[in-house]
């Protein structure tokens, strides 16, 4: 289904995805690229969703939520270096012990 937004008149394609396990549930996926077919929109959404999950897990692991409020490049770099140092050393240690 293609509709236009009220405010700017932008055409948007809406794809309805029904949950096969629960027929009463469905997901609405929107795309401004109306030339894509429904399966392509769903594939792109699936790829994007896995990226979002990765970023959420990364932010949680590296404590980049509310407890870190650095805005400068140097503060962010120092924070990431601190939290990535241990996993990197662990991976390196495991690789060298083989």
Beta strands, then each sheet from edge to edge (+ up, - down):
strand 1: 2-4
strand 2: 11-18
strand 3: 26-31
sheet 1: 1+ 2- 3+
end
